[in-house]
């Protein structure tokens, strides 16, 4: 059953509070907005009350006159506060954004559907509704979860961590590595084509940090035939390269012991220490994307 909009009353009485609870169950985002509006109204009412107290004191009223004047002004201030709250650009908008982030309804700075890769083939066959407005990022997580789980079996690294790294490296699919003709190279992890690589390559301009300073340079990157190949090659790199072996074992151990937060930080910091990327802030950025990916996964269950 749809829950209609609340009136201008604050949730002081049981009926108003019950209506707000019903809305929270039916439409969490609308309930958050209403809660934020009421917080703003309460704040404004207290502000007006403080201003009115000074006015009444200066008027020299006493006894019944003062009590009557106070009751009338409080009722008027309550109406003013309710009518003026929830306006565009007001305090309630900031409260709404904060509450939505805390509740996982707005999971961080992720792209909207029009800019992200939001049309993966699996979704066309089995559409799964996203519980958040940024369906592009949710689609990215859904698209690559199966390949990530296979890579998890090979490495012990949680699939969500690898999906998050792919999201970070490609800007949630918006900045994938492409060949000169615009076709995708399917390289989700920014793995370069070193001297030992015998497969196809894609030459693109990228940003590298030299002594902490970003510089544009043209580099050769590995190219694959599919995203699944990209995950498989990444798994081989993580397990076969001595640079990452110790980090992978540590992260897998923490993950198996249900120490997810420690595993996420260890994974991101381990990659940076091993020299996976030259960006000095790589670990911090990746950790934030991992947390966003985990929230997205919970919203899709």
Protein Blocks (a to p, Z undefined) as FASTA:
>chain_A
ZZddddfbdcfbfklmmmmmmmmmmmmmlmmmmmmmmmmmmmmmmmmmmmmmmmmmmnop
ahjllmmmmmmmmmmmmmmmmmmgoiehiaklmmmmmmmmmnopagcjaddfklmccbbf
klmmmccddfbfblmlmmmmmmmmmmmmmmmmmnopafklmmmmmmmmnonopacccdfk
opaehianopacdfklcbdcddddddddeehiacdddddddddfbfklmmmmmmmmmmmp
mklmmmmmmmmmmmmnopaklmmmmmmmmmmmnopamcfklmmmmmmmmmmmmmmmmmmZ
Z
